Amino acid sequence: MVEEEFKLIFSDQILNNLLSLFSGSNVTPDKLRFKVADVVTILTGQSAHHFSSVDPVTGHIIGAIAGNELFNLGGKDNKLGIVGKVVLDNIISEKFKRKIVTWSTGSEPYAKYIKDTSGIASGRALISSPFDYHDRRLFEDPEFPTCDKSLFFHTASSKRIEWKRPGEIVDNPRLIYEGHSRFDVVQGLLSDCWLLAAVANLTLRDELFYRVVPPDQSFTENYAGIFHFQFWHYGQWVDVVVDDRLPTSNGELVYMHSRENNEFWSALLEKAYAKLFGSYEALKGGATAEALEDMTGGLTEFYDLENPPENLKEIMERGFEKGSLFGCSIEADPHEHEKRMLNGLVKGHAYSITGMRTVNGRRGRTTILRIRNPWGNEQEWNGPWSDRSLEWRRISEQEKKEMDLKIEHDGEFWISFDDFVRNFQRLGICNLGPEVMDEVSLIALYASIEIASIVTQTVV
């Protein structure tokens, strides 16, 4: 690549931020730019299968996840940092392998579709004959067919369901469109807000998201109507293969879907999860923390907020420091399921906790939590620290920006720790297992060594 191409990828703003760390040393943006480029070339070079090339005009990756910027694979609201970059490279290039088994309901129907079953176990669905990409013979999953038993086991849908592939719904389907974020996912007809809350948490961590949603698949490169997702199931990682036929009504998806109508990772993930448990209806009702276990291999601890431990705040702070994932809920009687309360919260409903911060309040330092309603609408907490409350007048615009404060009807809100304990009844904390933590720690060490190398080589 020429210098101009690298300037498109590594902006002066990024480089100036790095340079600020090395004040006083004889380092220029151009010197640093090319040293960073060398490191990126190593990390995402020949072994990173889908990082084949970069568009010199836009600086975007050309490949299965094309359209995401080189240092922004996590999307507009979830930038992928150096550690996440190396994690993603390791996932794709298989430098750090997990033992994964191909999950099946009993038979082995995929043998004729997969030319190397170890490939799918390592995160790559390697499709060969009898598929012919020219005549577009697309995969149809015999284990999860397009019939009523895949939809429900007890209560039939009130809607007339028609199964369609994404290409039959929109003109230009994408697995991931402009990255993923906690605002992507929208709930459908199923009462599976617990699953949506877990998925919203998953989008906060690229190294976790791309384990569940392998980035080696798309609607463009070798598209054959087959996708795969990976879950922790009964003590092992399993790879669940599905076709991309999705339940629709009047041409629209009826279950979980993305806010962007041409993005389909969330709908396909839900289908794979439904297959794992037998049907879509099997996903009605559940615990967010249990879904997080299935997507991380972590261990969950539950707390009764009506009788919380005295050090609950410290427990949560340590959890956020360690990268734990959080879900909470408000209990309800059966006849009060998803009943809206005057304070804006919903009974019998699951939420995800996506942030924790201590700020200056009217009564001194106050701990507040960022919580998301998976409905993604105006149904939000309306008490202190809600979107338009007076408490925000004490917070500087810079701090609001750092907190990623959004004053919108998007289902996300802030609430004080004390109000959280008073209004919610259940808290689940999913702590990452040693496998994930060991990998992240090793990769963090590797990334720090690479950064040290950059500094050493650029200081003259």
Buried (B, 14 or more C-beta within 10 A) or exposed (E): EEEEBBBBBBBEEBBEEBBEEBEEEEBEBEBBBBBBBBBBEBBBEEBBBBBBEBBBEEBBBBBBBBBBBBBBBBBEBBBBEBBBBBBBBBBBBBBBEBEBEBBBEEEEEBEEBBEEBEBBBBBBBBBEEEBEEEEEEBBEBEBBEBEEEBBBEEEEBEEEBBBBBBBBBBEEBBBBBBBBBBBBBBBBBBBBBBBBBBBBBBBBBBBBBBBBBBBBBBBEEBBBBBBBBBBBBEEEBBBBBBBBBBBBBEEEBBBBBBBBBBBBBBBBBBBBBBBBEBBBBBBBBBBBBBBBBBBBBBBBEEBEBEEEEEEBBEBBBEBBEEBBBBBBBBBBEEEEEBBEBEBBBBBBBBBBBBBBBEBEBEEEEBBBBBBBBBBBEEBBBBBBBBBEBEBBEEBEEEBBEEBEBBEEEBBBBBBBBEBBBEBBBBBBBBBBBEBBBEBBEBBBEBBEEBBEBBBEBBEE
